[in-house]
Amino acid sequence: MRAINVARDFTRFPAGRYARNGDTSGEAFRSRFLEEPLRHGEAITVELDGTIGYGSSFLEEAFGGLVRSLNSQPDDVLKLLHIESSDQSLVDEITQYIKDAGAAS
């Protein structure tokens, strides 16, 4: 299983939805760290602690965007993606974004 710590491996200052919003956007994170391993069925643990916070646009694009970009079902994404945080509300929010992305397609 691959492990990613957002603060250590990406940035302590995640911000923005799209890559055009900057290198620390949700889209940039998703495309750089999540899509390829998940596309090949590899499980990933994402550790959220250590950043200055997360905007909803970053989280929705990084995680809900997986359903859209991989043309996948939410349950398939949730089986491979393990989110860890000392703030359970972030885990719940991400899970809901993934489920909502499936409902919208």
QUIGI-V273974 format. One record per backbone hydrogen bond with DSSP energy under -1.0 kcal/mol. CO is the residue of the C=O (numbers start at 1). NH is the residue of the N-H. E is the energy in kcal/mol with one decimal. If there is no record, write none. Layout:
[[CO,NH,E] [CO,NH,E]]
This chain:
[[2,45,-2.9] [4,47,-3.3] [5,9,-3.5] [6,10,-2.0] [6,11,-2.0] [12,52,-2.6] [16,26,-2.1] [17,27,-2.3] [18,21,-2.2] [19,22,-2.0] [22,25,-1.3] [24,15,-2.2] [25,29,-2.2] [26,30,-2.7] [27,31,-2.7] [28,32,-2.1] [29,33,-2.6] [30,34,-1.6] [30,35,-2.3] [34,38,-2.0] [35,39,-2.7] [36,40,-1.2] [37,42,-2.9] [38,41,-1.9] [43,2,-2.1] [44,82,-3.1] [45,4,-3.0] [46,84,-3.0] [47,6,-2.2] [55,59,-2.1] [56,60,-2.8] [57,61,-2.0] [58,62,-2.7] [59,63,-2.4] [60,65,-1.4] [65,69,-3.3] [66,70,-2.4] [67,72,-1.9] [73,77,-1.8] [74,78,-2.9] [75,79,-1.5] [77,81,-1.8] [80,44,-3.0] [82,46,-3.1] [84,48,-2.8] [87,90,-1.5] [87,91,-1.0] [88,92,-2.5] [89,93,-2.3] [90,94,-2.5] [91,95,-2.3] [92,96,-2.2] [93,97,-2.3] [94,98,-2.2] [95,99,-2.2] [96,100,-3.0] [97,101,-2.0] [98,102,-1.3] [99,103,-1.7] [100,104,-1.8]]
